[in-house]
Amino acid sequence: MAQFADGTTGHEKSSFRPRTLGIDRSTLIQYALYAFTIVLVLGPISPIIYQSFVDRPLYDTGQQYTLDNYVRLLSSPVFLEAIWNTLVFALLSTLIGTSIGVIAAILIGRTNMPGRRFLSGLLLWPIFISHLVMAFGWFIVYGPAGYITLMIKSVLGVEPWNLYSLGGMSLIAGVSIAPLTFLYCSASTALSEATLEDAARTCGSGPFRTLWAVTLPLLLPAIFYSIILNFTGALEMLAIPLVFGEPAGINLFATLLYTQGFAAARPDYGIVSTAALFLIIVIFLLLTLQRQMLRNSRRFVTVGGKASRPRTMELGLFRWPAFLLLFAYAVIFIGVPLGILFLRASVSVLSPLAPFWHYFTSRHIVAAFSYESNIRAIVNTLIIAGLGAAIGTFFVAMITVVVHRSHFRFRRSLEYVALLPRAIPGLVASMGFFYAMVIIPPMGWLRSTIWILMLAYIMRFIPLAFGALAPSLMQIGKELDSSARVIGADWWRTTRTIVLPLMKPAMFSSFALIFVFCLKEYTTAVFLFTPGNEVLGASLLLYWANGNMGMVATLSAVQIILTMFFIYGARSLFGVKFGG
């Protein structure tokens, strides 16, 4: 053991922390990061809480505390109807999405079905595409006046389905959220103990009985985790209920917040804030339940010190039927709705009663790129996605290092605050930042800039980046930065020269994730965009409200193309894997 001039050993030197009244730069950086995280995350929630307890909007003077907003909300028939509809919608969407994801994960991850890698890529696409774009695609294909709907109706004489219903909306939402279950269950199937399945097959169980009795129970932790994520995602979903529910008079919680807070001529901010706070509490409780359910997950562990290579299960004659089933699902529910947007952007009329190739036109494309507001929306979206992803990744990387590689006294509460945005829906975050700009005069200059949108997006996606960075950091041995501390480097220098460089692969992945999610985000911009700081998602909502389907399809196609190019570039240049 090395001994220093003062007589202490290297081990004693590394564990010795002198108590001083001064604050070094490392401590200053940690406190500054902690303070900024609290302001960024809790700042937008505070005005919502305050607005729910006062009798007039925050921009008025003379507010008085009252519980009238809560009384009016809980006694409102519209609110109670929205609660019931949202619950039914979330349950059905979760059931559909979880079932699809589990079946796909088992077939792709544990069987010898052909085309598994190809299908895996197709099934993940709803993660990369905005729910708003998915809703538009479904509307054009399967809506009441949709291309395929009219085609079948012309033959059968009746409308084959009704998407303007809770069941119809739940089907679309289930397809949109299924990739989450697929991702979590795929990771779990890759670690399943193959010998348990082999034992079942040895005892005479067929492939499907083995999958049902052995493989599926081993996936329960991943299934539980994805169920909560799918349910909370359905609770805060806006696009699909807005496109298919609002025209039919079906009120859901998110659409109620949107119509009463943004689309209304005279918004009732008291009711809207109270409802938003109610939604935050419900989602927070669900996420807490999720953590409690998985706390005893050790009883599901099947991979121990004796490793075994996972083997695929033989499906025999069912190999190709299984492939055709998943392929048909991917084409009908994902490929066709997304592909039809490109066709709708290229024709003046799209109807099965007339050959579409007679109506090809560049009018929508020329019009889309002739409006300055559309150009600004595309440029602003790319700036927010690129710069926001870079800033957000570095910011969350610093949070991760403080939480897992420092002795900062508030590091546990910092982690808790950093994960809190999981419980804040995008629509509520947008409202909170809007209120903050109203009541905090120094923030007023941000109102018409893209910087307020960038801040809101970064806040929303802190948990996403934290989930990508924390596992990577925990795989880096602590002895590397400890050795730097032994020879005199402080925490900040160690972090800057050793820890962050070793985290570069994970930081590239985090950057890619945030970029894609910023590219497709729209709910966080609802209350914040103004002429001059438009983004693609908000522009799509406006064109949809005005009934301009040609422009909606064109801008949706632009968003899909941008996403495809970025994903391909991230894979080629940085080796980023989306979904494994």
C-alpha positions as CSV (number, residue, x, y, z in Angstrom):
1,M,0.0,0.0,0.0
2,A,1.4,3.4,-1.0
3,Q,2.2,5.8,1.8
4,F,2.0,9.6,1.4
5,A,4.2,12.3,3.0
6,D,1.6,12.9,5.7
7,G,1.7,9.2,6.8
8,T,-1.7,8.2,5.3
9,T,-2.1,5.3,3.0
10,G,-3.7,5.4,-0.4
11,H,-6.9,3.8,1.0
12,E,-7.0,6.3,3.8
13,K,-6.4,9.1,1.4
14,S,-9.3,8.1,-0.9
15,S,-11.8,7.7,1.9
16,F,-10.7,10.8,3.8
17,R,-13.0,13.8,3.3
18,P,-11.9,16.9,5.1
19,R,-14.6,19.0,6.7
20,T,-14.3,22.6,5.6
21,L,-16.6,25.6,5.7
22,G,-15.7,26.5,2.1
23,I,-17.5,25.1,-0.9
24,D,-15.2,23.7,-3.6
25,R,-16.2,23.7,-7.3
26,S,-17.4,20.1,-7.3
27,T,-19.9,20.9,-4.5
28,L,-21.0,24.1,-6.2
29,I,-21.7,22.2,-9.4
30,Q,-23.7,19.5,-7.6
31,Y,-25.8,22.1,-5.8
32,A,-26.3,24.1,-8.9
33,L,-27.4,21.0,-10.8
34,Y,-29.7,20.0,-8.0
35,A,-31.3,23.5,-7.8
36,F,-31.8,23.7,-11.6
37,T,-33.4,20.2,-11.7
38,I,-35.9,21.1,-9.0
39,V,-36.8,24.4,-10.7
40,L,-37.1,22.7,-14.1
41,V,-39.3,19.8,-12.9
42,L,-41.3,21.3,-10.0
43,G,-41.5,24.8,-11.4
44,P,-44.3,24.0,-14.0
45,I,-46.3,22.0,-11.5
46,S,-46.4,24.7,-8.8
47,P,-48.6,27.2,-10.8
48,I,-51.0,24.4,-11.7
49,I,-51.4,23.5,-8.0
50,Y,-51.8,27.2,-7.1
51,Q,-54.3,27.8,-9.9
52,S,-56.5,25.0,-8.7
53,F,-56.9,26.7,-5.3
54,V,-57.8,30.3,-6.5
55,D,-60.9,31.8,-7.9
56,R,-59.5,33.5,-11.0
57,P,-56.8,33.1,-13.6
58,L,-53.2,33.7,-12.6
59,Y,-52.9,36.7,-14.9
60,D,-55.6,38.5,-12.9
61,T,-55.1,40.3,-9.6
62,G,-56.8,39.8,-6.3
63,Q,-57.0,36.0,-6.3
64,Q,-58.7,34.4,-3.3
65,Y,-58.2,30.9,-2.1
66,T,-61.2,28.5,-2.7
67,L,-62.1,24.9,-3.1
68,D,-64.8,25.8,-5.6
69,N,-62.8,24.4,-8.5
70,Y,-62.7,21.0,-6.9
71,V,-66.4,21.1,-6.0
72,R,-67.3,22.1,-9.6
73,L,-65.0,19.4,-11.1
74,L,-66.2,16.5,-9.0
75,S,-69.9,17.5,-9.5
76,S,-69.6,18.0,-13.2
77,P,-71.4,15.3,-15.3
78,V,-69.0,15.9,-18.2
79,F,-66.0,15.2,-15.9
80,L,-67.5,12.1,-14.5
81,E,-68.3,10.8,-18.0
82,A,-64.7,11.6,-19.1
83,I,-63.4,9.6,-16.1
84,W,-65.4,6.6,-17.0
85,N,-64.6,6.8,-20.7
86,T,-60.9,7.3,-20.0
87,L,-60.9,4.3,-17.6
88,V,-62.6,2.0,-20.2
89,F,-60.3,3.3,-23.0
90,A,-57.1,2.8,-20.9
91,L,-58.1,-0.7,-19.9
92,L,-59.0,-1.8,-23.4
93,S,-55.9,-0.2,-24.9
94,T,-53.7,-1.8,-22.3
95,L,-55.3,-5.2,-22.9
96,I,-54.9,-5.0,-26.7
97,G,-51.4,-3.5,-26.6
98,T,-50.0,-5.9,-23.9
99,S,-51.5,-9.0,-25.6
100,I,-50.0,-8.0,-29.0
101,G,-46.6,-7.2,-27.5
102,V,-46.4,-10.4,-25.4
103,I,-47.3,-12.6,-28.4
104,A,-44.9,-10.9,-30.7
105,A,-42.1,-11.1,-28.1
106,I,-42.5,-14.8,-27.6
107,L,-42.8,-15.7,-31.2
108,I,-39.8,-13.5,-32.2
109,G,-37.6,-14.2,-29.1
110,R,-38.3,-17.8,-28.3
111,T,-39.3,-19.7,-31.5
112,N,-37.8,-20.6,-34.8
113,M,-40.4,-18.5,-36.8
114,P,-38.8,-17.2,-40.0
115,G,-38.2,-13.5,-40.6
116,R,-37.9,-12.6,-36.9
117,R,-35.4,-9.8,-37.4
118,F,-37.4,-8.3,-40.2
119,L,-40.6,-8.4,-38.2
120,S,-38.9,-7.0,-35.1
121,G,-38.0,-3.8,-37.0
122,L,-41.5,-3.4,-38.4
123,L,-43.3,-3.9,-35.0
124,L,-41.1,-1.2,-33.4
125,W,-42.1,1.6,-35.8
126,P,-45.1,2.9,-33.7
127,I,-42.5,3.9,-31.1
128,F,-40.7,6.2,-33.5
129,I,-43.9,7.8,-35.0
130,S,-46.1,10.3,-33.3
131,H,-49.5,9.0,-32.2
132,L,-50.9,12.0,-34.0
133,V,-49.5,10.8,-37.3
134,M,-50.7,7.3,-36.6
135,A,-54.2,8.6,-35.9
136,F,-54.2,10.5,-39.2
137,G,-53.1,7.4,-41.1
138,W,-55.8,5.3,-39.6
139,F,-58.4,8.0,-40.3
140,I,-57.5,8.2,-44.0
141,V,-57.5,4.3,-44.4
142,Y,-60.0,3.0,-41.9
143,G,-62.1,6.1,-40.9
144,P,-65.8,6.4,-41.9
145,A,-64.7,7.9,-45.2
146,G,-61.4,6.0,-45.3
147,Y,-60.1,4.4,-48.4
148,I,-60.4,0.7,-47.3
149,T,-63.6,1.4,-45.4
150,L,-65.4,2.8,-48.5
151,M,-63.9,-0.1,-50.6
152,I,-65.4,-2.7,-48.3
153,K,-68.6,-0.8,-47.8
154,S,-69.1,-0.6,-51.6
155,V,-69.0,-4.4,-51.7
156,L,-70.9,-5.4,-48.5
157,G,-73.2,-2.4,-48.4
158,V,-72.5,-1.8,-44.7
159,E,-69.7,0.0,-42.8
160,P,-67.4,-2.8,-41.6
161,W,-66.2,-1.1,-38.4
162,N,-66.7,2.0,-36.4
163,L,-63.5,3.8,-35.2
164,Y,-65.6,6.6,-33.6
165,S,-66.1,4.5,-30.5
166,L,-64.2,3.5,-27.4
167,G,-63.5,0.1,-28.9
168,G,-62.2,1.6,-32.2
169,M,-60.0,4.1,-30.4
170,S,-58.7,1.4,-28.1
171,L,-57.6,-0.7,-31.1
172,I,-55.6,2.1,-32.6
173,A,-54.1,3.0,-29.2
174,G,-53.3,-0.6,-28.5
175,V,-51.4,-0.9,-31.7
176,S,-49.5,2.3,-30.9
177,I,-48.4,1.2,-27.4
178,A,-47.8,-2.5,-28.2
179,P,-44.1,-1.9,-29.0
180,L,-43.4,-1.0,-25.3
181,T,-44.5,-4.4,-24.2
182,F,-42.7,-6.0,-27.1
183,L,-39.4,-4.3,-26.0
184,Y,-39.6,-5.2,-22.3
185,C,-40.7,-8.8,-23.0
186,S,-38.1,-9.3,-25.7
187,A,-35.4,-8.4,-23.3
188,S,-36.9,-10.8,-20.8
189,T,-37.2,-13.7,-23.2
190,A,-33.5,-13.3,-24.1
191,L,-32.6,-14.1,-20.5
192,S,-35.2,-16.9,-19.9
193,E,-33.7,-20.2,-18.7
194,A,-34.0,-22.6,-21.6
195,T,-33.7,-25.8,-19.4
196,L,-37.1,-25.1,-17.9
197,E,-38.7,-25.2,-21.3
198,D,-36.7,-28.3,-22.2
199,A,-37.9,-30.0,-19.1
200,A,-41.5,-29.3,-20.1
201,R,-40.9,-30.6,-23.6
202,T,-39.3,-33.7,-22.2
203,C,-42.5,-34.4,-20.1
204,G,-44.5,-34.4,-23.3
205,S,-45.7,-30.8,-23.5
206,G,-46.2,-29.4,-27.0
207,P,-44.7,-26.0,-28.1
208,F,-47.8,-24.0,-27.3
209,R,-48.5,-25.6,-24.0
210,T,-44.8,-25.0,-23.0
211,L,-45.1,-21.3,-24.1
212,W,-48.3,-21.0,-22.0
213,A,-47.2,-22.9,-18.9
214,V,-43.5,-22.0,-18.7
215,T,-42.4,-19.1,-20.9
216,L,-45.3,-16.8,-20.2
217,P,-45.1,-17.0,-16.4
218,L,-41.4,-16.1,-16.5
219,L,-42.3,-12.9,-18.3
220,L,-44.6,-11.7,-15.6
221,P,-42.3,-8.9,-14.3
222,A,-41.9,-7.5,-17.8
223,I,-45.6,-7.8,-18.4
224,F,-46.5,-6.1,-15.1
225,Y,-44.0,-3.3,-15.9
226,S,-45.4,-2.7,-19.4
227,I,-49.0,-2.9,-18.2
228,I,-48.5,0.1,-16.0
229,L,-46.6,2.0,-18.7
230,N,-49.3,1.2,-21.3
231,F,-52.1,2.2,-18.9
232,T,-50.5,5.5,-17.9
233,G,-49.7,6.1,-21.6
234,A,-53.4,5.6,-22.5
235,L,-54.5,7.9,-19.7
236,E,-52.6,10.8,-21.1
237,M,-53.0,10.1,-24.8
238,L,-54.5,13.0,-26.7
239,A,-54.2,12.4,-30.5
240,I,-56.3,9.3,-31.0
241,P,-59.2,10.4,-28.7
242,L,-59.0,13.9,-30.3
243,V,-59.3,12.6,-33.9
244,F,-61.8,9.8,-33.3
245,G,-63.5,10.6,-30.0
246,E,-64.1,14.3,-30.0
247,P,-66.1,14.4,-33.3
248,A,-68.4,11.7,-31.9
249,G,-68.9,13.5,-28.6
250,I,-66.9,11.0,-26.6
251,N,-65.1,12.9,-23.9
252,L,-61.8,11.6,-22.4
253,F,-59.6,13.2,-19.8
254,A,-57.0,14.4,-22.2
255,T,-59.5,15.8,-24.7
256,L,-61.3,17.5,-21.9
257,L,-58.1,19.3,-20.9
258,Y,-57.4,20.3,-24.5
259,T,-60.9,21.5,-25.4
260,Q,-61.4,23.4,-22.1
261,G,-57.9,24.8,-21.8
262,F,-56.7,25.4,-25.3
263,A,-59.5,25.2,-27.8
264,A,-62.1,27.0,-25.7
265,A,-62.9,30.7,-26.5
266,R,-62.8,31.5,-22.7
267,P,-60.8,28.7,-20.9
268,D,-61.8,27.8,-17.4
269,Y,-58.3,27.7,-16.0
270,G,-59.5,26.7,-12.5
271,I,-61.3,23.6,-13.7
272,V,-58.5,22.7,-16.2
273,S,-55.8,23.0,-13.5
274,T,-57.7,21.0,-11.1
275,A,-58.3,18.2,-13.6
276,A,-54.6,18.3,-14.6
277,L,-53.6,18.0,-11.0
278,F,-55.9,15.1,-10.6
279,L,-54.3,13.4,-13.6
280,I,-50.8,13.9,-12.2
281,I,-51.8,12.3,-8.9
282,V,-53.4,9.3,-10.6
283,I,-50.3,8.6,-12.8
284,F,-48.0,9.2,-9.9
285,L,-49.9,6.6,-7.8
286,L,-49.8,4.1,-10.7
287,L,-46.0,4.5,-11.1
288,T,-45.6,4.0,-7.3
289,L,-47.7,0.9,-7.6
290,Q,-45.4,-0.3,-10.4
291,R,-42.3,0.1,-8.2
292,Q,-44.0,-1.8,-5.3
293,M,-45.1,-4.7,-7.6
294,L,-41.6,-5.2,-8.9
295,R,-39.9,-4.9,-5.5
296,N,-40.2,-8.6,-5.0
297,S,-39.2,-9.6,-8.5
298,R,-36.4,-11.9,-7.3
299,R,-39.0,-14.7,-7.2
300,F,-39.0,-14.7,-11.0
301,V,-35.3,-14.9,-11.4
302,T,-34.2,-17.9,-13.6
303,V,-30.7,-16.8,-14.7
304,G,-28.2,-17.6,-12.1
305,G,-24.5,-18.3,-11.9
306,K,-24.8,-21.3,-14.1
307,A,-25.4,-19.9,-17.5
308,S,-27.2,-21.6,-20.4
309,R,-27.7,-20.4,-24.0
310,P,-31.3,-19.6,-24.8
311,R,-32.6,-22.0,-27.5
312,T,-35.4,-21.3,-29.9
313,M,-38.5,-23.5,-29.7
314,E,-39.5,-25.5,-32.7
315,L,-42.9,-24.6,-34.1
316,G,-43.0,-27.2,-36.8
317,L,-45.8,-26.7,-39.2
318,F,-46.8,-23.5,-37.4
319,R,-43.6,-21.6,-38.4
320,W,-45.0,-20.0,-41.5
321,P,-48.6,-19.4,-40.2
322,A,-47.0,-17.6,-37.3
323,F,-44.9,-15.5,-39.6
324,L,-47.9,-14.7,-41.9
325,L,-50.0,-13.7,-38.8
326,L,-47.4,-11.2,-37.5
327,F,-46.6,-9.9,-41.0
328,A,-50.3,-9.4,-41.8
329,Y,-50.7,-7.5,-38.5
330,A,-47.6,-5.3,-39.3
331,V,-48.9,-4.5,-42.8
332,I,-52.5,-3.9,-42.0
333,F,-52.2,-2.0,-38.7
334,I,-48.8,-0.2,-39.1
335,G,-47.6,-0.3,-42.7
336,V,-50.8,0.7,-44.5
337,P,-51.8,3.6,-42.2
338,L,-48.3,5.1,-42.5
339,G,-47.9,4.4,-46.2
340,I,-51.2,5.9,-47.1
341,L,-50.1,9.3,-45.8
342,F,-47.5,9.4,-48.6
343,L,-50.2,8.5,-51.2
344,R,-52.6,11.1,-49.8
345,A,-49.9,13.8,-50.0
346,S,-49.4,13.0,-53.7
347,V,-53.0,13.0,-55.0
348,S,-55.8,15.6,-55.1
349,V,-58.5,12.9,-54.6
350,L,-58.2,9.6,-52.8
351,S,-61.2,7.4,-53.1
352,P,-61.8,3.7,-54.1
353,L,-64.5,4.9,-56.5
354,A,-61.8,6.6,-58.7
355,P,-58.4,5.4,-59.8
356,F,-55.9,7.4,-57.7
357,W,-53.2,7.3,-60.4
358,H,-55.4,9.7,-62.4
359,Y,-55.1,12.3,-59.7
360,F,-51.4,12.5,-58.9
361,T,-50.4,16.1,-58.1
362,S,-47.6,18.0,-56.5
363,R,-50.0,20.7,-55.3
364,H,-49.9,19.6,-51.6
365,I,-46.1,19.3,-51.6
366,V,-45.5,22.7,-53.3
367,A,-48.1,24.3,-50.9
368,A,-46.5,22.8,-47.8
369,F,-43.1,24.2,-48.7
370,S,-44.4,27.5,-49.9
371,Y,-45.6,28.6,-46.5
372,E,-43.0,30.2,-44.2
373,S,-44.7,28.9,-41.2
374,N,-44.3,25.2,-42.4
375,I,-40.6,25.8,-43.1
376,R,-40.2,27.4,-39.7
377,A,-42.0,24.4,-38.1
378,I,-39.6,21.9,-39.7
379,V,-36.5,24.0,-38.9
380,N,-37.6,24.7,-35.3
381,T,-38.4,21.0,-34.8
382,L,-34.9,20.0,-36.0
383,I,-33.2,22.6,-33.9
384,I,-35.2,21.7,-30.8
385,A,-34.6,18.0,-31.4
386,G,-30.9,18.4,-32.1
387,L,-29.9,21.0,-29.6
388,G,-32.4,19.8,-27.0
389,A,-31.1,16.2,-27.3
390,A,-27.5,17.4,-26.9
391,I,-28.2,19.6,-23.9
392,G,-30.6,17.2,-22.4
393,T,-28.1,14.3,-22.7
394,F,-25.3,16.2,-21.0
395,F,-27.6,17.5,-18.3
396,V,-29.0,14.1,-17.5
397,A,-25.5,12.5,-17.7
398,M,-24.5,14.9,-15.0
399,I,-27.5,14.0,-12.9
400,T,-26.7,10.3,-13.3
401,V,-23.1,10.9,-12.3
402,V,-24.1,12.9,-9.2
403,V,-26.6,10.2,-8.2
404,H,-24.4,7.2,-8.7
405,R,-20.8,8.6,-8.4
406,S,-20.7,11.2,-5.8
407,H,-21.2,11.7,-2.0
408,F,-23.6,14.6,-2.6
409,R,-25.9,14.6,0.4
410,F,-29.1,15.1,-1.7
411,R,-28.3,12.6,-4.4
412,R,-31.3,10.3,-3.6
413,S,-33.8,13.2,-3.7
414,L,-32.2,14.3,-6.9
415,E,-32.9,10.9,-8.5
416,Y,-36.5,11.1,-7.3
417,V,-37.0,14.5,-8.8
418,A,-35.3,13.5,-12.0
419,L,-37.8,10.6,-12.4
420,L,-40.8,12.6,-11.5
421,P,-41.6,13.8,-15.1
422,R,-42.8,10.3,-15.8
423,A,-45.9,11.3,-13.9
424,I,-46.4,14.6,-15.8
425,P,-48.3,14.3,-19.1
426,G,-47.1,16.4,-22.0
427,L,-50.3,18.5,-22.0
428,V,-50.0,19.2,-18.3
429,A,-46.3,20.1,-18.7
430,S,-47.2,22.5,-21.5
431,M,-49.8,24.1,-19.3
432,G,-47.4,24.4,-16.4
433,F,-44.7,26.2,-18.4
434,F,-47.4,28.5,-19.8
435,Y,-48.5,29.5,-16.3
436,A,-44.9,29.9,-15.2
437,M,-44.3,32.4,-18.0
438,V,-47.5,34.3,-17.0
439,I,-46.7,34.7,-13.3
440,I,-42.9,35.0,-13.5
441,P,-42.1,38.3,-15.4
442,P,-38.4,37.4,-16.2
443,M,-39.7,34.4,-18.2
444,G,-42.0,36.5,-20.3
445,W,-39.3,37.0,-23.1
446,L,-39.4,33.2,-23.6
447,R,-43.0,33.2,-24.7
448,S,-42.4,33.6,-28.4
449,T,-39.2,31.6,-28.7
450,I,-38.3,28.0,-29.3
451,W,-36.3,28.0,-26.0
452,I,-39.3,27.6,-23.9
453,L,-40.3,24.6,-26.0
454,M,-36.8,23.2,-25.7
455,L,-36.9,23.5,-21.9
456,A,-40.3,21.8,-21.7
457,Y,-39.1,19.0,-23.9
458,I,-35.9,18.5,-21.9
459,M,-37.9,18.3,-18.7
460,R,-40.3,15.8,-20.2
461,F,-37.6,13.4,-21.4
462,I,-35.3,13.5,-18.3
463,P,-36.5,10.0,-17.2
464,L,-36.0,8.6,-20.7
465,A,-32.4,9.7,-20.8
466,F,-31.8,8.7,-17.2
467,G,-33.0,5.2,-18.1
468,A,-30.5,5.0,-21.0
469,L,-27.6,6.4,-19.0
470,A,-27.8,4.9,-15.5
471,P,-27.4,1.2,-16.5
472,S,-24.3,2.1,-18.5
473,L,-22.7,4.1,-15.7
474,M,-23.4,1.3,-13.2
475,Q,-21.4,-1.1,-15.5
476,I,-18.3,1.1,-15.2
477,G,-16.1,0.1,-12.3
478,K,-15.8,2.6,-9.5
479,E,-12.1,1.9,-9.1
480,L,-11.4,3.9,-12.3
481,D,-12.6,7.3,-10.9
482,S,-11.5,6.3,-7.4
483,S,-7.9,6.0,-8.6
484,A,-8.1,9.5,-10.0
485,R,-9.4,10.8,-6.7
486,V,-6.5,9.1,-4.9
487,I,-3.9,11.1,-6.9
488,G,-5.6,14.4,-6.2
489,A,-8.3,15.0,-8.9
490,D,-11.5,16.4,-7.5
491,W,-15.0,15.1,-8.4
492,W,-15.5,17.4,-11.4
493,R,-12.2,16.7,-13.0
494,T,-12.7,13.0,-12.5
495,T,-16.1,13.2,-14.0
496,R,-14.9,15.3,-17.0
497,T,-11.8,13.3,-17.9
498,I,-12.8,9.7,-17.0
499,V,-16.4,9.1,-16.3
500,L,-18.1,11.0,-19.1
501,P,-15.7,9.8,-21.8
502,L,-16.5,6.2,-20.7
503,M,-20.2,7.0,-21.0
504,K,-20.0,8.1,-24.6
505,P,-21.8,5.0,-26.2
506,A,-24.7,5.4,-23.8
507,M,-24.7,9.2,-24.3
508,F,-25.1,8.6,-28.1
509,S,-28.0,6.3,-27.4
510,S,-29.6,8.9,-25.1
511,F,-29.1,11.6,-27.7
512,A,-30.8,9.4,-30.4
513,L,-33.7,8.6,-28.1
514,I,-34.3,12.2,-27.1
515,F,-34.0,13.4,-30.7
516,V,-36.6,10.9,-31.9
517,F,-39.0,11.8,-29.1
518,C,-38.6,15.5,-29.6
519,L,-39.2,15.0,-33.3
520,K,-42.6,13.3,-32.7
521,E,-43.7,15.3,-29.7
522,Y,-46.7,17.5,-30.0
523,T,-48.7,17.6,-26.7
524,T,-45.9,19.6,-24.8
525,A,-46.2,22.3,-27.5
526,V,-50.0,22.8,-27.3
527,F,-50.0,25.8,-24.9
528,L,-46.5,27.1,-25.8
529,F,-46.3,27.5,-29.6
530,T,-47.1,30.9,-31.1
531,P,-46.6,32.4,-34.6
532,G,-42.8,32.3,-35.0
533,N,-42.0,29.2,-32.9
534,E,-44.2,26.6,-34.6
535,V,-43.2,22.9,-34.5
536,L,-44.4,20.1,-36.7
537,G,-46.7,18.5,-34.2
538,A,-48.5,21.8,-33.4
539,S,-48.8,22.6,-37.1
540,L,-50.4,19.2,-37.8
541,L,-53.0,19.9,-35.1
542,L,-53.9,23.2,-36.6
543,Y,-54.2,21.9,-40.2
544,W,-56.3,19.0,-38.8
545,A,-58.6,21.4,-37.1
546,N,-59.0,23.4,-40.4
547,G,-59.8,20.2,-42.3
548,N,-56.8,20.5,-44.7
549,M,-56.0,16.8,-45.1
550,G,-53.6,17.3,-48.0
551,M,-51.4,19.5,-45.8
552,V,-51.8,17.1,-42.8
553,A,-50.6,14.1,-45.0
554,T,-47.7,16.1,-46.5
555,L,-46.3,17.2,-43.1
556,S,-46.9,13.8,-41.6
557,A,-44.9,12.3,-44.5
558,V,-42.1,14.8,-43.8
559,Q,-42.0,13.8,-40.2
560,I,-41.8,10.1,-41.1
561,I,-39.0,10.8,-43.6
562,L,-37.0,12.8,-41.1
563,T,-37.4,10.0,-38.5
564,M,-36.3,7.4,-41.0
565,F,-33.2,9.3,-42.0
566,F,-32.2,10.0,-38.5
567,I,-32.7,6.4,-37.3
568,Y,-30.6,5.1,-40.3
569,G,-27.9,7.7,-39.7
570,A,-27.7,7.0,-35.9
571,R,-27.4,3.3,-36.6
572,S,-24.8,3.7,-39.3
573,L,-22.6,6.5,-37.8
574,F,-22.9,5.8,-34.0
575,G,-24.0,2.2,-33.9
576,V,-27.1,3.1,-31.9
577,K,-29.5,0.2,-31.5
578,F,-33.2,1.1,-31.3
579,G,-34.9,-1.7,-29.5
580,G,-32.0,-4.1,-29.4
